[in-house]
Amino acid sequence: MNVKANRNHALDSARCFAALAVVVLHSAAMVLNDGAAHDTPDWMWANLYDAATRWCVPVFVMISGVLLLDPYKKQETWGQFYGRRAQRIVPAIVFWSLFYLAWASWLYPLQGIQLDAAAWWRKATSGEPYYHLWYLYMLLGLYLLGPVVQRMYRYCSAKQRVVVMLLLFAAAMLQALVRELNASSYGFFLFWCLPYLSYFWAGRVLVDGHVQIPAPLWVLLWAIVLTVIGTYWLSSTEQLVVYFYDNFSLTVPLMSLAVFQLILYKGVRSRFSKLVPYTFGIYLVHPAFLDLATVSGLYRLDHGIVWQVPFISALVVLASLAAVWLLRQSRYGRAIS
């Protein structure tokens, strides 16, 4: 397969797979948060679904790296670069942060969660007004560094690009391990992007063919198995230990690179291209529909997880797709989705 000739089709498919995977991941995570369910078949299935989709956000970041670090396209000025990205991400950050703060003010009391004014202020300024929106704030930092990273990539040799990729992953994975051992936080949100430079850089390295993952399907399968086993082994009824779910654990980088390479090299067709404009919006809106499914009792977290996770995920994706389609009928809706 000629990767460059088919790159756009492959990236379309990668976006769609990642958008679907993130819905499955969040659906399964709701079950895992119930410590009492540990050792039950439902918890085991949720662990499997969650582990098998941990590559979703890294793949999104690698797609951004492929597009923004392209050394063959005309180089933008810094003003052009920041202007285009700000137009894309700033309206989405502002609107969805406000939307989900309002959403949480309705939902939390139903769940028995009470927050004082100080807690709401911390939530609004933390870079994570709702659990999935951290990605937008991380992406903001990544875009701020974009022009510098873009020029670095352009002037590195193929060998240097591989070495930089390995160093970035080593630093990010070491940081994740130290953070887990010391139970430390992720810090100020504009710094969240620093470890993700590894995926950002790696996406372009893989597309340019500077490195290949040997036997990527086997790497993916073994990484999923080890993530499942590691999470089960570290967790208990008292605590869910999510180290192996971390995007920079010992297993998630391997599965993410393997998935991305499989999509690039396995002759993916362009059938997903019509869905691509909706993937960003699906990511943004799907937690609201997942919350509604849970609050209404449509999604029961205490039984039948083996079939409920894929069933609810499919319903949430369809509802999200419909909502995003409606949003995108207006100029303002397109600006935030």
C-alpha positions in Angstrom: 0.0 0.0 0.0 1.2 3.5 -0.8 0.7 5.2 2.5 1.1 8.8 1.1 -1.5 8.2 -1.7 -4.0 6.7 0.8 -3.1 8.9 3.8 -6.3 10.9 3.7 -8.6 7.9 3.6 -6.6 6.2 6.4 -6.8 9.4 8.6 -10.6 9.6 7.9 -10.9 6.0 9.1 -8.6 6.7 12.1 -10.8 9.6 13.2 -14.0 7.6 13.0 -12.6 4.6 14.8 -11.2 6.8 17.6 -14.5 8.6 18.0 -16.4 5.3 18.3 -13.7 3.9 20.7 -13.9 6.9 23.0 -17.7 6.4 23.5 -17.1 2.7 24.3 -14.4 3.6 26.7 -16.5 6.1 28.6 -19.5 3.7 28.7 -17.3 1.0 30.3 -15.6 3.4 32.7 -18.9 4.0 34.5 -19.0 0.4 35.7 -15.3 0.4 36.7 -15.9 3.3 39.1 -18.0 1.0 41.3 -15.4 -0.6 43.5 -17.9 -3.1 44.9 -18.2 -4.6 41.4 -14.6 -5.7 41.4 -14.2 -9.5 40.7 -17.7 -9.7 39.2 -18.2 -10.7 35.5 -19.6 -7.2 34.8 -16.5 -5.5 36.1 -14.3 -7.9 34.1 -16.2 -7.1 30.9 -16.0 -3.4 31.5 -12.2 -3.7 32.2 -11.8 -5.5 28.8 -13.9 -2.9 26.9 -12.0 -0.1 28.6 -8.6 -1.6 28.0 -9.3 -2.4 24.4 -10.1 1.2 23.5 -7.4 3.1 25.4 -5.7 4.0 22.1 -8.5 6.4 21.1 -7.1 9.8 22.4 -3.5 8.9 21.3 -4.8 8.2 17.8 -6.5 11.6 17.8 -3.2 13.3 18.8 -1.3 11.3 16.2 -3.7 12.5 13.4 -3.0 16.1 14.5 0.7 15.4 14.3 0.4 14.0 10.8 -1.4 17.1 9.5 0.5 19.8 11.4 4.0 18.5 11.1 3.8 17.7 7.4 7.3 18.8 6.1 6.1 18.8 2.4 3.3 21.4 2.7 3.8 25.2 2.4 4.9 26.5 5.8 2.5 28.9 7.5 3.6 32.0 9.4 3.1 31.9 13.1 0.2 34.3 12.7 -1.5 32.1 10.2 -0.9 29.0 12.2 -2.4 30.4 15.5 -5.2 32.2 13.7 -6.5 29.0 12.0 -6.2 26.9 15.1 -7.7 29.5 17.4 -10.7 29.8 15.1 -11.2 26.0 15.4 -10.6 25.4 19.1 -11.4 28.5 21.2 -15.1 28.7 20.4 -15.4 25.0 21.2 -13.6 25.4 24.6 -15.7 28.4 25.6 -19.0 27.0 24.6 -18.6 23.4 25.8 -17.0 24.4 29.1 -20.0 26.6 29.9 -22.4 24.0 28.6 -21.0 21.2 30.8 -20.7 23.4 33.9 -24.4 24.1 33.5 -25.1 20.4 32.7 -23.2 19.4 35.9 -25.2 21.8 38.0 -28.3 19.9 36.9 -26.9 16.4 37.0 -24.8 16.4 40.2 -27.7 17.0 42.6 -29.5 14.0 40.9 -26.4 11.9 41.7 -26.3 13.2 45.3 -23.2 15.3 44.6 -23.0 18.7 46.3 -20.3 21.2 45.4 -19.7 24.6 47.1 -18.8 27.8 45.3 -15.1 27.2 45.7 -15.4 23.7 44.2 -17.2 25.1 41.2 -14.6 27.7 40.7 -11.8 25.1 40.8 -13.8 23.0 38.3 -14.2 25.9 36.0 -10.5 26.9 36.1 -8.9 23.5 36.2 -8.9 22.8 32.5 -11.4 19.9 33.1 -14.9 21.4 33.5 -16.2 17.9 32.5 -14.2 14.7 32.4 -13.6 14.6 28.6 -12.9 18.3 28.1 -9.3 18.0 29.3 -8.5 17.0 25.7 -9.4 20.4 24.4 -7.3 22.2 27.0 -4.4 19.8 26.3 -4.8 20.4 22.6 -4.7 24.2 23.2 -1.2 23.8 24.7 -0.2 21.5 21.8 -1.2 24.1 19.3 0.7 26.8 21.1 3.9 24.7 20.7 2.9 23.7 17.1 5.0 26.1 15.0 8.2 25.3 17.0 7.6 21.5 16.8 6.8 21.9 13.1 10.1 23.6 12.4 12.0 21.0 14.5 10.5 18.2 12.5 11.2 19.8 9.2 14.9 20.2 9.8 15.5 16.8 11.5 16.9 13.8 9.5 14.9 10.6 9.5 17.2 9.1 12.1 16.9 12.2 14.3 13.1 12.0 14.1 13.1 8.5 15.4 15.5 9.3 18.2 13.4 12.3 19.2 10.3 10.1 19.2 11.9 7.5 21.5 13.1 10.2 23.9 9.7 11.9 24.1 8.0 8.5 24.9 10.7 7.6 27.4 10.2 10.9 29.2 6.4 10.7 29.1 6.2 7.1 30.3 8.7 7.8 33.1 6.6 10.8 34.2 3.5 8.6 34.2 5.2 6.0 36.4 6.5 8.6 38.8 3.1 10.3 39.0 1.5 7.0 39.8 4.0 6.1 42.5 3.8 9.5 44.2 0.0 10.1 43.6 0.8 13.5 42.2 -1.5 15.6 40.0 -1.2 16.5 36.3 -0.4 20.2 37.1 -1.4 23.3 35.2 -3.4 22.4 32.1 -1.2 24.3 29.6 1.6 21.8 30.5 -0.6 18.8 29.9 0.5 18.8 26.3 4.1 18.1 27.0 3.9 14.3 27.2 1.5 14.3 24.3 4.3 15.7 22.1 5.4 12.1 21.8 2.2 11.0 20.0 2.1 14.3 18.1 5.6 13.6 16.8 5.1 9.8 16.4 2.1 10.2 14.1 4.2 12.0 11.5 7.1 9.6 12.0 4.9 6.6 11.2 3.3 8.2 8.1 6.7 9.2 6.8 7.8 5.5 7.2 10.8 6.3 9.4 9.8 3.5 11.8 7.4 0.5 11.8 5.9 -1.5 14.6 6.7 -5.2 14.0 3.7 -7.5 14.0 1.3 -4.7 15.0 -1.7 -6.9 15.4 0.1 -9.1 17.9 1.5 -6.0 19.7 -2.1 -4.6 20.0 -3.6 -7.8 21.3 -0.8 -8.4 23.9 -1.0 -4.8 25.0 -4.7 -5.1 25.6 -4.3 -8.4 27.5 -1.5 -6.9 29.7 -3.7 -3.8 30.3 -6.6 -5.9 31.4 -4.4 -8.1 33.7 -2.5 -5.2 35.1 -5.6 -3.2 36.0 -7.3 -6.2 37.6 -4.2 -7.1 39.6 -3.6 -3.6 40.9 -7.2 -2.8 41.7 -9.5 -4.1 44.5 -12.9 -3.5 45.9 -11.4 -0.5 47.9 -9.6 1.2 45.0 -9.5 1.3 41.2 -5.9 1.7 40.1 -5.8 3.2 36.6 -2.0 3.2 35.9 -2.4 0.8 33.0 -5.2 2.9 31.6 -2.8 5.9 31.5 -2.0 7.1 28.0 1.7 6.7 28.9 1.6 3.4 30.8 3.8 0.5 29.7 1.1 -0.8 27.4 -1.0 2.1 26.0 1.7 3.6 23.8 2.4 0.2 22.2 -1.3 -0.4 21.5 -1.8 3.1 20.2 1.1 3.0 17.8 0.1 -0.5 16.6 -3.5 0.6 16.0 -2.4 3.7 14.0 0.0 1.6 11.9 -2.6 -1.0 11.2 -5.0 1.7 10.0 -2.3 3.3 7.8 -1.1 0.1 6.2 -4.1 -2.1 5.8 -5.8 -0.5 2.8 -8.6 1.2 4.6 -11.3 2.5 2.2 -12.8 6.0 2.1 -16.3 4.9 3.2 -15.9 6.8 6.5 -15.1 10.2 4.8 -18.7 11.5 5.2 -18.6 11.0 8.9 -15.4 12.8 9.5 -16.9 16.3 9.9 -19.0 14.9 12.8 -16.2 13.2 14.8 -15.1 16.2 16.8 -18.7 17.0 17.7 -19.4 13.4 18.7 -16.5 13.6 21.1 -17.8 16.8 22.6 -21.5 15.9 23.0 -21.6 12.2 23.7 -21.2 12.4 27.6 -24.5 14.2 27.8 -26.3 11.4 26.1 -24.4 8.8 28.2 -25.5 10.7 31.3 -29.1 10.7 30.1 -29.0 7.0 29.4 -27.7 6.4 33.0 -30.1 8.8 34.8 -33.1 7.4 32.9 -32.2 3.8 33.7 -31.8 2.8 30.1 -28.1 2.0 30.9 -28.0 -0.2 34.0 -24.6 -0.5 35.5 -25.3 -3.6 37.7 -25.9 -6.3 35.1 -25.4 -7.4 31.5 -22.4 -5.3 30.8 -21.2 -7.7 28.1 -24.0 -6.5 25.8 -25.0 -3.2 27.4 -21.7 -1.4 26.7 -21.8 -2.0 22.9 -25.6 -1.4 22.8 -25.5 1.9 24.7 -22.4 3.0 22.9 -24.2 2.5 19.6 -27.2 4.4 20.8 -25.1 7.2 22.2 -23.1 7.5 18.9 -26.3 7.7 16.9 -27.9 10.3 19.2 -24.6 12.3 19.2 -24.4 12.1 15.4 -27.9 13.4 15.1 -27.3 16.3 17.5 -24.0 17.3 15.8 -25.8 17.2 12.4 -28.4 19.6 13.7 -25.7 21.8 15.2 -23.8 22.0 12.0 -26.8 23.3 10.1 -25.9 26.8 11.4 -22.7 28.8 11.1 -22.5 29.1 14.9 -23.0 25.4 15.4 -20.2 24.5 12.9 -17.9 26.8 14.9 -18.3 24.8 18.1 -18.4 21.3 16.6 
